[in-house]
Amino acid sequence: MTDPIADYLTRLRNAIQAKHRVVEIPASNLKKEITKILLEKGYILNYKFVDEGPQGSIKIALKYDPVNKVNAIKKLVRVSTPGLRKYTGYKDMPRVLNGLGIAVLSTSKGVMTDKEARANQVGGEVLCYIY
């Protein structure tokens, strides 16, 4: 696998499309940080890190509207890829859906959202857009 973040987003996208309640994804430190951001921003219900085997895994409980059965995540878009990295400074930070969505960035101060990066005045690699 050459792009683990794209695999992470695709597994989430496929689980949402199939209306699964829980999705299991191979773990890494970067994926764990993205999962924590998803929980903080209210896109998922909960997560659990399972340390079995050499790599471990992340179990993510997806969040659905009980009335309409619509998921909280509408779209997941991978921005920076291994073949074409996308970097941005804090002054040129992208706004996702005019501030309704989030951009996840990998910065020198850790993985954070676009709003946190703007507040800390730090730029970095734009990993993905979530809305």
Secondary structure in CASP SS format (residue, H / E / C, confidence):
PFRMAT SS
TARGET T0000
AUTHOR 0000-0000-0000
METHOD secondary structure of the structure
MODEL  1
M C 1.00
T C 1.00
D C 1.00
P H 1.00
I H 1.00
A H 1.00
D H 1.00
Y H 1.00
L H 1.00
T H 1.00
R H 1.00
L H 1.00
R H 1.00
N H 1.00
A H 1.00
I H 1.00
Q H 1.00
A C 1.00
K C 1.00
H C 1.00
R C 1.00
V E 1.00
V E 1.00
E E 1.00
I E 1.00
P E 1.00
A C 1.00
S C 1.00
N H 1.00
L H 1.00
K H 1.00
K H 1.00
E H 1.00
I H 1.00
T H 1.00
K H 1.00
I H 1.00
L H 1.00
L H 1.00
E H 1.00
K C 1.00
G C 1.00
Y C 1.00
I E 1.00
L E 1.00
N E 1.00
Y E 1.00
K E 1.00
F E 1.00
V E 1.00
D C 1.00
E C 1.00
G C 1.00
P C 1.00
Q C 1.00
G C 1.00
S E 1.00
I E 1.00
K E 1.00
I E 1.00
A E 1.00
L E 1.00
K C 1.00
Y E 1.00
D C 1.00
P C 1.00
V C 1.00
N C 1.00
K C 1.00
V C 1.00
N E 1.00
A C 1.00
I C 1.00
K C 1.00
K C 1.00
L E 1.00
V E 1.00
R E 1.00
V C 1.00
S C 1.00
T C 1.00
P C 1.00
G C 1.00
L C 1.00
R C 1.00
K C 1.00
Y E 1.00
T E 1.00
G C 1.00
Y C 1.00
K C 1.00
D C 1.00
M C 1.00
P C 1.00
R C 1.00
V H 1.00
L H 1.00
N H 1.00
G H 1.00
L C 1.00
G C 1.00
I E 1.00
A E 1.00
V E 1.00
L E 1.00
S E 1.00
T E 1.00
S C 1.00
K C 1.00
G E 1.00
V E 1.00
M E 1.00
T E 1.00
D H 1.00
K H 1.00
E H 1.00
A H 1.00
R H 1.00
A H 1.00
N H 1.00
Q C 1.00
V C 1.00
G C 1.00
G E 1.00
E E 1.00
V E 1.00
L E 1.00
C E 1.00
Y E 1.00
I E 1.00
Y C 1.00
END
